[in-house]
């Protein structure tokens, strides 16, 4: 996960000098980076679930989680343990293979999306030159898993939920990709790190939010639809479909759907931070940059660690502020109908996203 070459080389050379093979050490470094990323992401989801329950309770004038740990902070962990010990039920008339593979096919692509997310300039697992399109490509596999889960359940409510998930994802993935492409044109790169660095000169004044306000609104609406959040949670509308594609699921398979939903929401907020809010860079313009701030009494390694931690904290603060907006939206707007959802995607967002992309392209060509 830590891509700083000098730090990695020093780590590997130390263990190589005491007898470990270089190939084995490289393998351990990769495994360690992946496990560290998964641990951090899981903790982030637990915090997100707790925040959503507390914010939702405050909006509805309730207390929310209170007894599982101080202020109920381990309520989500307690729910996970409970689901782990619940019985795994498979419908007798359903397709067991599709039923079992569906939750896995939903969860894995969301985890893969975190490969290209930079939490700081040197904290990224895979710095692909097409990072943002890699995210769009792997996230497009998720509706296939939802459709398989709905079809394999042999339940009309589940099947309708799977069909709705596929239709909704296709409808909103195109405007989402077009808004991301507009940002890539402004930054002259599809790399997530290059996009953040293009917003680093003047604090919040250089954010893409000001240069792409229409793209930001399109991305915000489309990301809520991709995450199946209210007012776009048609695939699991409880008044119509009981619980949609996850009606027949229990135990850990149900937990996979639940986890994937919040992982996807966290991914969307991190990409909003990267694409529109300047990533890990300090937001106050004409102020000192933490990246080049030197602590005179400390050595270079400690400086690197301190600056890295500050960058990660700034990224997470921006992401969780956006998550707060998403949570408020859930408890503010009512659920729309399926025809309204599809009309919004195809007749409104898609033409506006195309126009925004053409306008951005024209400005970029004019500036050449």
N, C-alpha and C positions, 0 to 999 in steps of 0.2 A: 504494500500500500504506500509506503514511503519511497518516493522515486528519486530522492536526492542521492546522486551517485557516490559522492564522497562518504556519506554516512553509511550507505550500504557496503561500499568497498572496505571501509574500516571494520565494520561488523564481520564481514566474511573473512578478511585477512586475519583477524584475531582468532577466530575458531579454526581457520585453515592452519595456523601456526601450531595449534595444539593437537593436530592429527586428523581432523575431519577432511573428507574429500570435497573438492570444490563443487562438483555436481550435486552432491548430497546437501550441501549448504544452500545452494541456489534453490533446490526443491523445498527445503525447510523455510527459506525466506518467502517463497510464494505461498506456501501453506499458512505461514504465520500472518501474512498480509491479508489473505482471504478470511481467515478466522477472526482477525481483528476487525475487519470491515463488517462482517456479519454480526459480531458482538455489538459494535457501535450502533449499527442499524436497528438491531433488536431493542436495545435500550432506548433509542430514539422513538420507536413505535410505542413502547410501554409508556414513555412520557407523554406522547401524543394522545394515547387513549385516556390517560388520567386527566390531561388538560381538557379534552373534549367533554368528559363526564362532569368535571367541575364547572366549566364554562356553561354547559347546557343546564346544569342545576341552577346556576346563578341567574340565567335568563328566565327560567321557569320558577324562580323563587323556591328552590329546593336546596338541600344540603349536599347531596351527591355522595360519592364514596367517602367513608369516614372511619370504618373499623379495621380494614385490612392495612395495617401499618399506620404510621403517622400521616394524618390527613387522607388516608386511603390510597397512598402512593403505590402499594403493591396489589391493588385490586385486580389489575389486568393480569399480573402474574398468577394470582389465585384462580382467576378464571381459566387461564391456560392449564394449570395443574388439574383443575376439575375436568376440563375437556379431555385431557390426556387419559384419565381413568374411566371415561365413559365408554359404553359398549359401541363397537363399530358395526353398524347395521347396513346390509346390502339388500336392496329389493330383490325378491325371488324372481320376478318376471323381467327384471332389468338386465342390461348388458354390463356384466361385472367388470369387464376390461375397460370400457369407456368410463364407467362409474368411478373406478379407482384412479385412472390416469388423468381425469379432468382436473382435480384439485392441484396435482403436481404441475400440470401444464399451465395452470394459472399462476402458481407461486414462483416457479423458477425464472421465467422471463422478467418478473419484477425485480428479483434479486440481481439478475444480470445487468439491469439498468444502472445499478450503483457502480459498475465498473468504470464508467466514464464521467462520474461526478467528482470534480475537484473540490475538496473541502478547504484546500489552500494550494498555493502554487506548486508545492512538492508533494501534496497528499492526494494522490490519485492512483488507482490501481492500474488503469490502462489508458494512456493518453493517445487515443486514436485520432487520426486526422479527420475522420468523419464521425466524431463522437456523438453529436446531437442526432444524426440520422441513424446511428447504431441504436440509440434509445428508442426512436420511433419504430425501427424495424423489429426489435425484440418485443416491444410492448404490443405490436399488432398480432402477436401469437396468442395473447390472453383470451380474446373472444372465442378462439377455437376451442380452448379448454372449457369455457363456460358453455358453449354449444354442446360439446361432448358430454359434459356433466348433466345438462338438461335432457339430452336424448337418452343417455344411459340409465336415467332414473325411471323410465317408463311411467312418467307422470305428466299429465297435460299441463299442470301449472309449471313444473320444472322445464318442460319443453318450450312453452311460451316464453318463460324467462330467458332461456338460452337464445331463442330467436331474437328477442328484444335486445339482448346484450350484443349480438352480432350486428344487428341493424344500427344500433346506437353507436357502436365503436366505428363502424365504417363511415357513418354520417359525420362524425366529429373528428376523426383522425385526419381527414384531408385538410380542413381549415387549420388544425393544429400544426400540421407539417408545413403549410404555406406560411403561417406566421413565423415559424422557426427559420424557414428559408429566407424570409425578409431580414431577420437578424443576422443570418450568415452572410447575406449580401453586404450589410452595413459593416460587418467585421472582417470581410474578405477571408473568412475561414469557417470551417465546420467543426474545428476543435474547440472543446469547451474552455480550455485554458486560454486560447487565443481570443475567444469572445469576451472573457472576463478582463484580460489585459487591455482590450480595446476600450474599456470603460474606466481606466485607472487614472486618467490625467487630472480631472477636476472634481473629484469626490462625487457627490450625488448629482452634480450638474452634468456629468458625462454619462449618466445611466442611459441605457437604451429605452427606458420607460418614457423619456421625454422625446426621443427621436422616433419611437414606434408606439404611440399611445393606442392606436387602433389595433396593432398587433398584440399589445398587452391584453386588451379587453377580449380579443378573440381567443388568445391562449388561456386566459382565465376561465372563460365560459367552456371552452372545449376540454380543458383539463378536469373541470368539475364533472362534465359528462363522461369522460374517459374513466374517472374514478367512481362513477355511478353514485355520486353524492346528490342529496337534495339540492335543487328541485329536479334532478335528472336520475333518480333511482328507480326508473321504470322496470328494469329487469328483476327487481326483488320487491315490487310494490305489494306490501302486505295486505292492503284492502282488496286487491284484485287477484294476486297470485300466491297467497299464503306466505311464501318466502322466495318465490321465483326458483331459479336453478338450484338453490341449496335446500329446497324443501325436504328432500329425502336424506340429507346428510346429517351425521352425528359424530361426536368424538373429534378426533384429530383432523379428519377430512373437513369437517365444518370449520375447525380452527384455521386450516389452511386458507379457506376463502376469507375468513375474517382478517387474518394476518395480511393476506395479499391486498385487501382493500386499503388498509392503513399504510402499508408499504408503498402502494401506488400513490397515495395522497402525499406522503413524505417526499417521494421522488419528484412529484409535480412541483411542490413548494421549493425544493432545492434547485430545480431547473428554472423556476421563476427568478430565484436569486441569481443564478448564473447568467441567464439570458437578459434580464431586464434591470437587476438591482446591483450590479457591480461586484457580485461574488464576495470575496474575502477582503476587498479593499475598503479602507476607512471612508466613511461617508461625508466627513466634513472637508470641504475644499480648502486649498491653500494652507493645510495643516500638515504637520510632519507625517511622513509615511512610515508605518510600523515596519514595513519590509526593510527599510534602510536605517531604522533607528538602532543605534548602538548603545549598549549598556557598558560604560567604560570600565567598570570594575569586574566585569565577567568575561569569560573567554568566548571564542566563536561558537563553540558547541552549545553553550547555554543561551547565547543570543539567538541562535537558530531555533532552539526549542521554544523560547519565549515568544518570538515573532510568529512561529507556527501556531502555537496555542491561541494567540490573539487573533490570527486570521481565521482559525476554525470557529472561535467564539463569535466573531462578526458574521460569518456565514450562517451559523445556527440561529443567531438572533433574528436575522432577516427572514430566514425560512419560517421560523415559528411565528413571527408577526404575520406573515402571509397565511399561515395555517389558522391563526385566530380569525382572519377574515373569512376563510372557508367555513369554519365552525359557526360563525355568526350567520353566514348565508344559509346554512342548513336549518337553523331555527327561526329564520325570518321569512323565507319564501315558501309558498305551498308547492306541492308536486304538480307538474304539468301533465297533460295527456300525451299519449304516444304520438298522435298526429301533430300536436304542437311541437313536440321534441324534434320530429323529423323535418317539419317545415322550417323550424329555426336553423337546423343544420344545413339543409340543402338550399333553401330559398333566401336565407339571410346571411349566415356566416360565410358560406362558400363564396358567393359573389363579392362580398366585402373583402375577404381574404385575398381573392384574386386581384381585385382592384388595388389593394394595399401593396401586394407584391409587384404589380406593374408600375405603380407610382414610385416605389423604392428603387426598382431597376432603372427607371427613367432618370431619377436624381443621381444615381451612381454613374450612369453613362454620361450625364451632363458634366459631372465633376472630373471625368477622366481628361 
